Amino acid sequence: MSTPSAESGVESPHGGPGNPGHVATAGLSLSPFRGLRYVPDRVGALAAVTSPPYDVVDPGRRLDLETADPHNVVRLILPRPEPEDTGDRPDRDTRYRHAARLLREWQREGVLAADPVPALYVYEQRVPAAGDTPEVLQRGLIGALAVSGSEAGVVLPHEDVMPRPVADRVGLMRTTRANLEPLLLTYRGGGGASDVVERAVLGEPLLTTTTSDGTHHRLWAVTDPAEISTVGRDLATCRALIADGHHRWEMYLRLQREHRHLPRSPWDRGLVLLVDTARYPLRVRAIHRVLYRLPVAEALQRLGDQWRVKEVPGPLETALQALAEQKRHGGSGFLLTGGDGVYRLVGDPDETLLDATVPHDKPEEWRHLDATVLHAALLDHTWRIPDGPDDIGYLHTAVAAEREAARTGGTAVLLHPVRESVVRRLAEQGVTMPRKSTSFGPKPATGLVLRNLELG
């Protein structure tokens, strides 16, 4: 997704707003930084101190990560309250202060140490083949990206955000003064940055580890000024799509506004992983819903005669194949289950229902997205369910959604994934999808490299 190079020139990759050599650019600007990384000799294993991104860590997984190693990064991204706080509803500031204290302690104790010179980091993930799914290889660049709003048209969001999780991330980052995990962004480059990536992986990596899900991770540092300049020239012609991390990008924007009075502000940049999808296409998966307070029998009863409902055989994988087959014929479609092994396809909504409930001020492609129809016609109109954490859960796998529905007595609404081309096309038009519409991956592991803003 490229745009013409800025006539005003290309920013030096070592520069930034207020820095010598900074020239405004119409494209992406990725700067090196001094990465803060775990010292292998001070932890049990690198894999034991990593975590998935904060928003996909459920309570059970969180406890597993905390017990895997006392220095697991989940203690920073999802901090507990300070030990002395014994209240039933601990103040968020207490949790943020606890994370900041841990971050300082781990640096002072040598558990975390900063690399000696600024670098861009080449990050590789290799997900082994499983069943009919082939091996996935993903490579990209981790760096400090210049933050700009949607009006600049450089970094394109594709999903809406909710105030509460944004405020939570703002409070955590403001207090810790650190970018604790990289966002996942995609771009289509001219090849220069990707060539730098491919040359880097021929050398000795800084680290190699395999996480519990079987994914192999490797990291290299790029410090050669010529290579960094090559990256800068290529990225200056590009725009990026936010694949994962919309709430954290909004966090970057808010904190940048808070600190705009500073002449050389580290808040003008944020930690990202940039993946050139011309070389390494991402997987796009659906994010499923669990309606905690709506039993499946009541959900079906409320549909009335405005939807076609068809029971399909299980198990889950077979039912999902039936959903995929229905989607191949077009139109909206969902799979409903109460976690009891019974599955129903819901589709072919009445056109008068869609006309009355789905907004008309967006492109037709957006109006017929499953997530759009689900939220406008079903959740808001038919089922009248508020979009809050007490009523709707968002699960990244169908298995987890089915299990959660069985546990709570609610209804799992399973969706079919949206094609990346659709997401990109809408984002280029400035159109955002309902939140939690897509799950791009593989997602970067948290904990392999952090950015401490106090290091400059």
C-alpha positions as CSV (number, residue, x, y, z in Angstrom):
1,M,0.0,0.0,0.0
2,S,2.4,2.6,-1.2
3,T,2.2,6.3,-1.8
4,P,4.5,8.6,-3.7
5,S,7.6,9.7,-1.9
6,A,7.4,13.1,-0.2
7,E,8.8,15.9,-2.3
8,S,10.3,17.4,0.8
9,G,12.7,14.5,1.2
10,V,13.3,11.5,3.4
11,E,13.8,11.7,7.1
12,S,17.1,10.4,8.4
13,P,16.2,7.2,10.3
14,H,18.2,8.5,13.2
15,G,16.2,11.7,13.3
16,G,12.8,12.6,14.7
17,P,10.7,15.6,15.4
18,G,13.0,18.3,16.8
19,N,16.2,16.3,16.0
20,P,18.9,17.5,13.6
21,G,18.5,16.1,10.2
22,H,14.7,15.7,10.5
23,V,12.8,16.3,7.3
24,A,9.0,15.9,7.1
25,T,7.9,12.9,5.1
26,A,4.6,11.7,3.8
27,G,5.4,8.1,4.7
28,L,6.5,5.9,7.6
29,S,9.5,6.9,9.7
30,L,11.1,4.1,11.8
31,S,13.9,5.0,14.2
32,P,16.4,2.8,15.9
33,F,16.3,2.7,19.7
34,R,18.2,1.1,22.6
35,G,16.2,-2.1,23.2
36,L,15.6,-3.2,26.7
37,R,16.0,-7.0,26.8
38,Y,16.1,-9.8,29.3
39,V,19.6,-11.0,30.3
40,P,19.5,-14.8,29.7
41,D,21.7,-15.6,32.7
42,R,19.3,-13.9,35.1
43,V,16.1,-15.7,34.1
44,G,15.2,-19.4,33.9
45,A,14.6,-19.3,30.1
46,L,13.7,-16.6,27.6
47,A,10.5,-18.4,26.7
48,A,9.4,-18.4,30.4
49,V,9.5,-14.6,30.6
50,T,7.5,-13.9,27.4
51,S,3.8,-13.5,27.0
52,P,1.2,-13.1,24.3
53,P,-0.2,-9.5,23.9
54,Y,-2.0,-8.3,26.9
55,D,-5.5,-8.4,25.3
56,V,-5.4,-12.1,24.5
57,V,-4.2,-13.3,28.0
58,D,-7.2,-14.8,29.8
59,P,-7.1,-15.1,33.6
60,G,-6.0,-18.7,33.6
61,R,-3.2,-18.1,31.1
62,R,-2.2,-15.0,33.2
63,L,-1.7,-17.1,36.3
64,D,0.3,-19.7,34.3
65,L,2.6,-17.0,33.0
66,E,3.1,-15.5,36.4
67,T,4.2,-18.8,37.8
68,A,6.4,-19.7,34.9
69,D,9.0,-17.2,36.0
70,P,9.0,-14.5,38.7
71,H,10.1,-12.0,36.0
72,N,7.6,-12.9,33.3
73,V,6.6,-9.7,31.4
74,V,2.9,-10.3,32.1
75,R,3.6,-8.8,35.5
76,L,4.3,-5.5,33.6
77,I,1.6,-5.6,31.0
78,L,-1.1,-6.9,33.3
79,P,0.2,-5.8,36.7
80,R,-1.4,-6.8,40.0
81,P,-2.0,-4.1,42.6
82,E,0.7,-3.2,45.0
83,P,1.0,-5.9,47.7
84,E,-0.2,-3.6,50.5
85,D,-3.4,-2.8,48.6
86,T,-5.9,-5.3,49.9
87,G,-9.1,-3.6,48.7
88,D,-11.8,-5.4,46.8
89,R,-11.5,-2.9,43.9
90,P,-7.8,-1.8,43.8
91,D,-7.1,1.6,42.3
92,R,-5.7,1.3,38.8
93,D,-2.9,3.7,39.8
94,T,-1.7,1.2,42.3
95,R,-1.4,-1.5,39.6
96,Y,0.5,1.0,37.3
97,R,2.9,2.0,40.1
98,H,3.5,-1.7,40.8
99,A,4.5,-2.2,37.2
100,A,6.8,0.8,37.2
101,R,8.4,-0.3,40.4
102,L,9.0,-3.8,39.0
103,L,10.5,-2.4,35.8
104,R,12.9,-0.2,37.7
105,E,13.9,-3.1,40.0
106,W,14.5,-5.5,37.2
107,Q,16.8,-3.0,35.5
108,R,18.6,-2.2,38.7
109,E,19.1,-6.0,39.4
110,G,20.3,-6.7,35.9
111,V,17.4,-8.8,34.9
112,L,16.7,-6.4,32.1
113,A,19.5,-4.5,30.3
114,A,19.6,-1.9,27.6
115,D,21.6,-2.7,24.4
116,P,24.7,-0.5,24.1
117,V,23.7,1.3,20.8
118,P,20.4,2.1,19.1
119,A,19.2,-0.5,16.6
120,L,16.3,-1.6,14.4
121,Y,15.5,-5.2,15.3
122,V,14.7,-7.9,12.8
123,Y,12.2,-10.3,14.3
124,E,11.4,-13.7,12.9
125,Q,8.5,-16.0,13.9
126,R,8.2,-19.6,12.6
127,V,5.0,-21.3,13.4
128,P,5.2,-25.1,12.8
129,A,2.7,-26.9,10.5
130,A,-0.3,-28.4,12.3
131,G,-2.7,-30.7,10.5
132,D,-3.8,-29.1,7.3
133,T,-2.2,-25.8,8.2
134,P,1.2,-25.3,6.6
135,E,4.2,-23.8,8.4
136,V,4.1,-20.0,8.7
137,L,7.2,-17.8,8.5
138,Q,7.0,-14.2,9.3
139,R,9.7,-11.6,9.4
140,G,9.6,-7.9,10.1
141,L,11.3,-4.8,11.6
142,I,10.8,-3.6,15.2
143,G,11.6,0.1,15.8
144,A,10.2,3.4,17.1
145,L,7.7,4.6,14.6
146,A,6.7,8.3,14.3
147,V,3.2,8.7,15.7
148,S,0.6,10.5,13.5
149,G,-3.2,10.7,13.5
150,S,-5.5,9.2,10.9
151,E,-5.8,12.7,9.3
152,A,-2.2,12.2,8.1
153,G,-3.1,9.1,6.2
154,V,0.2,7.3,7.1
155,V,-1.0,4.8,9.7
156,L,-4.4,3.5,8.9
157,P,-6.7,2.0,11.6
158,H,-9.4,-0.5,10.6
159,E,-11.3,-1.0,13.8
160,D,-13.0,1.3,16.3
161,V,-11.7,1.5,19.9
162,M,-13.3,1.6,23.3
163,P,-12.4,4.3,25.9
164,R,-11.9,2.0,28.8
165,P,-9.0,-0.2,27.5
166,V,-7.4,2.9,25.9
167,A,-7.5,4.7,29.3
168,D,-6.0,1.6,31.0
169,R,-3.1,1.4,28.5
170,V,-2.5,5.2,28.8
171,G,-2.3,5.0,32.6
172,L,0.1,2.0,32.4
173,M,2.5,3.6,29.9
174,R,2.4,7.0,31.4
175,T,3.4,5.6,34.8
176,T,6.1,3.1,33.5
177,R,7.4,5.5,30.8
178,A,8.0,2.5,28.6
179,N,6.6,0.8,25.5
180,L,6.2,-2.7,26.9
181,E,5.0,-4.5,23.7
182,P,5.1,-3.8,20.0
183,L,2.0,-3.2,17.9
184,L,1.7,-5.2,14.7
185,L,1.5,-3.1,11.5
186,T,1.6,-4.2,7.9
187,Y,2.8,-2.3,4.8
188,R,3.6,-3.0,1.2
189,G,7.2,-1.8,0.5
190,G,9.4,-1.4,-2.5
191,G,11.8,-4.1,-1.3
192,G,14.6,-2.1,0.3
193,A,13.5,-2.7,3.9
194,S,12.7,-6.3,3.2
195,D,16.2,-6.8,1.6
196,V,17.7,-5.5,4.8
197,V,15.7,-8.0,6.8
198,E,16.8,-10.9,4.6
199,R,20.5,-9.9,4.9
200,A,20.2,-9.6,8.7
201,V,18.9,-13.1,9.2
202,L,22.1,-14.5,7.6
203,G,24.0,-13.4,10.7
204,E,24.1,-14.6,14.3
205,P,20.8,-13.8,16.1
206,L,20.8,-11.9,19.4
207,L,18.4,-14.5,20.8
208,T,16.6,-17.7,19.9
209,T,13.7,-19.2,21.8
210,T,10.7,-21.4,21.4
211,T,7.5,-20.5,23.3
212,S,5.1,-23.1,24.7
213,D,2.8,-22.9,21.6
214,G,5.7,-24.2,19.5
215,T,6.5,-20.9,17.8
216,H,10.2,-20.3,17.1
217,H,11.4,-16.8,17.7
218,R,14.7,-15.1,16.6
219,L,15.9,-11.5,16.9
220,W,18.7,-9.6,15.2
221,A,20.0,-6.0,15.6
222,V,20.6,-3.8,12.6
223,T,23.0,-1.0,13.5
224,D,24.8,-0.3,10.2
225,P,23.9,3.3,9.2
226,A,23.8,2.4,5.5
227,E,21.3,-0.4,6.2
228,I,19.2,1.8,8.4
229,S,19.1,4.5,5.7
230,T,18.0,1.9,3.2
231,V,15.1,1.1,5.5
232,G,14.3,4.7,5.9
233,R,14.1,5.4,2.2
234,D,11.8,2.5,1.5
235,L,9.4,3.1,4.4
236,A,9.2,6.9,3.5
237,T,7.1,5.8,0.4
238,C,4.7,3.6,2.4
239,R,1.7,3.7,4.6
240,A,0.8,1.1,7.2
241,L,-2.3,-0.8,8.3
242,I,-2.8,-1.4,12.0
243,A,-3.2,-5.2,12.1
244,D,-3.1,-5.6,15.9
245,G,-3.0,-2.9,18.6
246,H,-5.6,-0.3,17.8
247,H,-6.1,0.6,21.5
248,R,-2.4,0.9,22.0
249,W,-2.0,3.1,18.9
250,E,-4.7,5.4,20.3
251,M,-2.7,5.3,23.6
252,Y,0.4,6.6,21.6
253,L,-1.7,9.4,20.1
254,R,-3.1,10.5,23.5
255,L,0.3,10.5,25.2
256,Q,1.9,12.4,22.3
257,R,-0.7,15.1,22.7
258,E,-0.1,15.2,26.4
259,H,3.6,15.8,25.8
260,R,3.5,18.0,22.8
261,H,5.1,20.9,24.8
262,L,8.4,18.9,24.9
263,P,10.8,19.8,22.1
264,R,12.5,16.4,21.7
265,S,9.8,14.2,23.0
266,P,10.2,10.4,23.1
267,W,6.4,10.2,23.2
268,D,6.4,11.2,19.5
269,R,7.3,7.6,18.7
270,G,5.9,4.2,19.6
271,L,7.2,0.6,19.5
272,V,5.9,-1.3,16.5
273,L,6.6,-4.4,14.4
274,L,6.3,-3.6,10.7
275,V,5.7,-6.6,8.4
276,D,5.9,-6.3,4.6
277,T,2.9,-8.4,3.5
278,A,4.2,-8.5,-0.1
279,R,6.9,-10.8,1.3
280,Y,5.1,-12.3,4.4
281,P,1.3,-12.3,4.2
282,L,-0.3,-12.4,7.6
283,R,-3.0,-14.8,8.6
284,V,-6.4,-13.2,9.3
285,R,-8.8,-15.0,11.7
286,A,-12.1,-14.0,13.2
287,I,-12.7,-12.9,16.7
288,H,-15.7,-14.6,18.2
289,R,-18.3,-13.3,20.7
290,V,-19.8,-14.9,23.8
291,L,-23.0,-13.4,25.1
292,Y,-22.8,-14.1,28.8
293,R,-26.3,-13.3,29.8
294,L,-28.2,-14.7,26.8
295,P,-28.8,-18.4,26.8
296,V,-28.8,-20.0,23.3
297,A,-32.5,-21.0,23.5
298,E,-33.5,-17.4,24.1
299,A,-31.1,-16.1,21.4
300,L,-32.8,-18.4,18.9
301,Q,-36.3,-17.5,20.0
302,R,-35.6,-13.8,19.6
303,L,-34.6,-14.2,16.0
304,G,-38.2,-14.7,15.0
305,D,-38.8,-15.2,11.3
306,Q,-36.2,-12.6,10.1
307,W,-33.3,-15.0,9.9
308,R,-32.9,-18.5,8.4
309,V,-31.8,-21.0,11.1
310,K,-30.4,-24.4,10.3
311,E,-29.0,-27.0,12.6
312,V,-25.7,-28.5,11.4
313,P,-23.8,-31.5,12.6
314,G,-20.7,-31.3,14.9
315,P,-18.1,-31.5,16.1
316,L,-16.9,-27.9,16.1
317,E,-14.6,-28.2,13.2
318,T,-17.3,-29.7,11.0
319,A,-19.7,-27.0,12.0
320,L,-17.2,-24.3,11.1
321,Q,-16.7,-25.9,7.7
322,A,-20.5,-25.5,7.2
323,L,-20.2,-21.9,8.1
324,A,-17.3,-21.4,5.6
325,E,-19.4,-23.1,2.9
326,Q,-22.4,-20.8,3.6
327,K,-20.1,-17.8,3.4
328,R,-18.8,-18.9,0.0
329,H,-22.3,-18.2,-1.4
330,G,-22.3,-14.7,0.0
331,G,-24.4,-12.9,2.6
332,S,-24.1,-12.7,6.3
333,G,-23.8,-15.9,8.4
334,F,-23.0,-16.9,12.0
335,L,-22.7,-20.1,14.0
336,L,-24.4,-20.2,17.3
337,T,-23.8,-22.7,20.1
338,G,-24.3,-23.0,23.8
339,G,-21.2,-25.2,24.2
340,D,-23.4,-28.3,24.3
341,G,-22.3,-29.8,21.0
342,V,-25.3,-28.4,19.1
343,Y,-24.6,-25.9,16.3
344,R,-27.0,-23.7,14.3
345,L,-26.2,-21.7,11.2
346,V,-27.9,-18.3,11.3
347,G,-28.0,-16.4,8.0
348,D,-30.0,-14.8,5.2
349,P,-31.3,-11.9,7.2
350,D,-34.4,-10.1,6.1
351,E,-33.4,-7.2,3.8
352,T,-35.9,-4.9,5.5
353,L,-34.2,-5.6,8.8
354,L,-30.8,-4.7,7.4
355,D,-32.2,-1.6,5.8
356,A,-33.7,-0.4,9.1
357,T,-30.7,-1.3,11.4
358,V,-27.4,-0.9,9.4
359,P,-26.3,2.7,8.9
360,H,-26.4,4.0,5.3
361,D,-23.5,6.4,5.6
362,K,-20.8,3.8,4.9
363,P,-19.8,1.9,1.7
364,E,-21.9,-1.1,0.8
365,E,-19.0,-3.4,1.5
366,W,-18.9,-2.2,5.1
367,R,-22.7,-2.5,5.4
368,H,-22.5,-6.2,4.6
369,L,-19.6,-7.2,6.8
370,D,-20.6,-9.9,9.3
371,A,-19.3,-7.8,12.2
372,T,-21.4,-4.9,11.1
373,V,-24.5,-6.9,10.7
374,L,-23.9,-8.7,14.0
375,H,-23.5,-5.5,16.0
376,A,-26.2,-3.4,14.3
377,A,-28.9,-5.9,13.5
378,L,-28.5,-8.6,16.1
379,L,-26.7,-7.2,19.2
380,D,-28.2,-3.7,19.2
381,H,-31.6,-4.4,17.6
382,T,-32.7,-8.0,18.0
383,W,-31.0,-9.1,21.2
384,R,-30.5,-5.6,22.7
385,I,-27.2,-6.4,24.4
386,P,-24.9,-3.6,25.5
387,D,-21.3,-3.8,24.3
388,G,-19.7,-4.0,27.7
389,P,-17.4,-6.6,29.4
390,D,-20.2,-7.9,31.6
391,D,-22.3,-8.8,28.6
392,I,-20.0,-9.7,25.7
393,G,-16.7,-11.5,25.7
394,Y,-14.3,-11.5,22.8
395,L,-12.5,-14.8,22.2
396,H,-9.7,-15.4,19.6
397,T,-10.5,-19.0,19.0
398,A,-13.7,-20.9,18.4
399,V,-12.7,-23.5,20.9
400,A,-12.3,-20.9,23.7
401,A,-15.6,-19.3,22.8
402,E,-17.4,-22.6,22.9
403,R,-15.9,-23.5,26.2
404,E,-16.8,-20.1,27.6
405,A,-20.4,-20.4,26.5
406,A,-20.6,-23.8,28.2
407,R,-19.1,-22.3,31.4
408,T,-21.4,-19.3,31.6
409,G,-24.6,-20.7,30.2
410,G,-24.4,-18.1,27.4
411,T,-24.3,-18.1,23.7
412,A,-21.2,-18.3,21.5
413,V,-21.5,-16.4,18.2
414,L,-18.8,-17.8,15.9
415,L,-17.7,-15.7,12.8
416,H,-15.9,-16.4,9.6
417,P,-12.7,-14.4,9.0
418,V,-12.7,-11.3,6.7
419,R,-10.2,-11.2,3.9
420,E,-7.2,-8.9,4.4
421,S,-7.9,-7.2,1.0
422,V,-11.3,-6.1,2.3
423,V,-9.8,-4.7,5.6
424,R,-7.2,-2.8,3.6
425,R,-9.6,-1.5,1.1
426,L,-11.9,-0.1,3.7
427,A,-9.0,1.4,5.7
428,E,-7.8,3.2,2.7
429,Q,-11.2,4.9,2.4
430,G,-11.0,5.9,6.1
431,V,-13.7,3.5,7.1
432,T,-13.2,1.6,10.4
433,M,-14.8,-1.8,11.1
434,P,-16.6,-2.7,14.4
435,R,-14.0,-3.3,17.1
436,K,-12.6,-6.8,17.4
437,S,-13.5,-7.7,13.8
438,T,-10.3,-9.4,12.9
439,S,-7.3,-11.2,14.4
440,F,-4.1,-10.8,12.4
441,G,-1.2,-13.0,13.1
442,P,1.2,-14.4,14.1
443,K,1.3,-11.7,16.8
444,P,4.6,-10.7,18.2
445,A,5.6,-12.2,21.5
446,T,5.8,-9.6,24.3
447,G,9.0,-9.5,26.3
448,L,11.7,-10.1,23.6
449,V,12.5,-6.3,23.3
450,L,11.0,-3.3,25.2
451,R,11.5,0.4,24.8
452,N,12.3,2.5,27.8
453,L,11.5,6.1,27.0
454,E,14.1,7.3,29.5
455,L,16.9,5.8,27.4
456,G,16.2,8.3,24.6
